[in-house]
C-alpha cells in the first residue's frame, strides 16, 4: 500500500486558481488606483 497523498485537482482546481489570481490582481489594481487618487487629492489640498 502506498501512503502518497497526491491530490488530483483537475480542471476545477485549475479554474479556481485562475479565478483567485485574477481576483487578487483586480483588487490590487483597484486599491492602487484609489491610493493614487487619495494621495493626489491630499497633495492638492495642502
N, C-alpha and C positions, 0 to 999 in steps of 0.2 A: 504494500500500500504506500502511496505517495502522500506526503504531507504538504505538497506545494499549494500555495494559496493564490494561484493565478486567477485573477478576476477578468473575465472577458466582458467588457462593457458594450462592445458592438457599436452599432450605428447610433443608438440612443445616447450613449455616453459621449460620443464624439459631438453630436449635435448640442448636448448640454454644455460641453466645454466651449464650443464655438460661441454659443449664446452668452455664456458668462464672460468670456473675453470681450465680446462686442459691448456688452452692458457696462463693464468696467471702463472700457475706453470712452464710451459716450459720457459716462458720469465724470470722468477725469477732465474731458474737454469742456463739459458744461461748467464744472466748478472753476476751471482755469479762466474761462471767459468771464464768469461772474466776479472772480477775484480781480482780473484786469480792469473791469468796468468800475468796481468799487474803488480800486486804487486810483484810477484816473479821476473819479468824482471827488475823492478825498484830496487830491493834489490841487484840483481847480477850486476847491472851497477855501483853501488856505491862502 
